[in-house]
């Protein structure tokens, strides 16, 4: 889940614990291994690229993230990596990457058409002629936000013997395809909780494909889960592999 609270150093240090390696990472890693050059947009702490490099990836691996605290964690874990502070609107590459990935539902943090079009056009520019753009967004039909309730508290270790409690709460009525919620991190060792407020966009496939076409991209593959199952109304994800139209 995309969360602006990861700009906080104490929370950024917990990112890998909160987001352990899973099926989505395995899915994307398969594409990374086949690409000579990779741009990971919203790379966070760089888990995906670090795993690829540890597995012997010989090419260029670039991580891009707007949160300095997240890149600090990435650089600590991989000082020799290429970690870039910014986003797709503040950086520009031309035909440099065989693969661009956006994991962790980072795509959903782009909440307006203009922002989405700018980002996807930047992705198209960054791709080589046969390159691929891999990203996922939660299927709105699955209504994942209904489980974001304050009574569903998750407890994780802070790595030094303490416990951090995490919970979510939808804080406004859901209007259209946007969901606004808070995410709270609290620990008995902290002076006060860390609370962030975020909005995510839940695009259906017709709107998503319209924006892809407008940005010069075309769908090459699409799945409803990380096992490459077909997209249905009950699928949890809309997983898209796109290329230049």
HUKACOR-V333152 format. One record per backbone hydrogen bond with DSSP energy under -1.0 kcal/mol. CO is the residue of the C=O (numbers start at 1). NH is the residue of the N-H. E is the energy in kcal/mol with one decimal. If there is no record, write none. Layout:
CO/NH/E  CO/NH/E
This chain:
3/6/-1.7  4/7/-1.9  5/8/-2.2  8/12/-2.9  9/13/-1.8  11/14/-1.7  12/15/-1.5  14/18/-2.5  15/19/-2.2  22/26/-1.9  23/27/-2.4  24/28/-2.2  25/29/-2.6  26/30/-1.6  28/32/-2.4  29/33/-2.5  32/35/-1.2  36/60/-1.3  37/98/-1.1  37/99/-1.5  38/62/-2.8  39/101/-2.5  40/64/-2.8  43/46/-2.1  46/50/-2.6  47/51/-2.3  48/52/-1.9  49/53/-2.7  50/54/-2.7  51/55/-1.4  52/57/-2.2  53/56/-1.7  60/38/-2.5  62/40/-3.0  63/84/-3.6  64/42/-2.6  64/43/-1.9  65/86/-2.0  67/71/-1.9  68/72/-2.0  69/73/-1.3  70/74/-1.9  71/75/-2.9  72/76/-2.0  73/77/-1.9  74/78/-2.2  78/81/-1.9  82/63/-2.7  84/65/-2.1  97/128/-2.3  98/132/-2.2  99/39/-2.4  100/134/-2.6  101/41/-2.9  103/106/-1.6  105/108/-1.3  106/109/-1.6  107/110/-1.5  108/201/-2.3  112/116/-2.4  113/117/-3.0  114/118/-2.4  115/119/-2.2  116/120/-2.9  117/121/-2.4  118/122/-1.8  119/123/-2.1  120/124/-2.4  121/125/-2.2  122/126/-1.9  123/127/-1.4  125/95/-3.9  126/97/-2.7  128/131/-1.8  132/100/-2.4  133/242/-2.7  134/102/-2.2  135/240/-2.7  137/238/-2.4  139/142/-1.8  140/143/-1.2  143/146/-1.7  144/147/-1.9  145/148/-1.7  147/149/-1.6  148/170/-1.1  149/152/-1.8  154/166/-2.8  156/164/-3.0  162/158/-2.0  164/156/-2.5  165/186/-2.2  166/154/-3.0  167/184/-2.8  169/182/-2.6  175/178/-1.7  177/202/-3.9  178/175/-1.0  179/200/-2.5  180/171/-1.4  181/198/-2.7  182/169/-2.0  183/196/-2.3  184/167/-1.7  185/194/-2.7  186/165/-3.3  187/190/-1.6  194/185/-2.7  196/183/-2.1  198/181/-2.6  200/179/-2.8  204/208/-2.4  205/209/-2.9  206/210/-1.7  207/211/-1.9  208/212/-2.1  209/213/-2.4  210/214/-2.1  211/215/-1.2  212/217/-2.8  213/216/-1.5  216/245/-2.7  218/243/-2.4  221/241/-2.5  223/239/-2.9  224/237/-1.9  225/228/-1.6  229/224/-3.1  232/235/-1.2  236/139/-1.9  238/137/-1.5  239/223/-2.2  240/135/-2.1  241/220/-3.3  241/221/-2.0  242/133/-3.1  243/218/-2.7
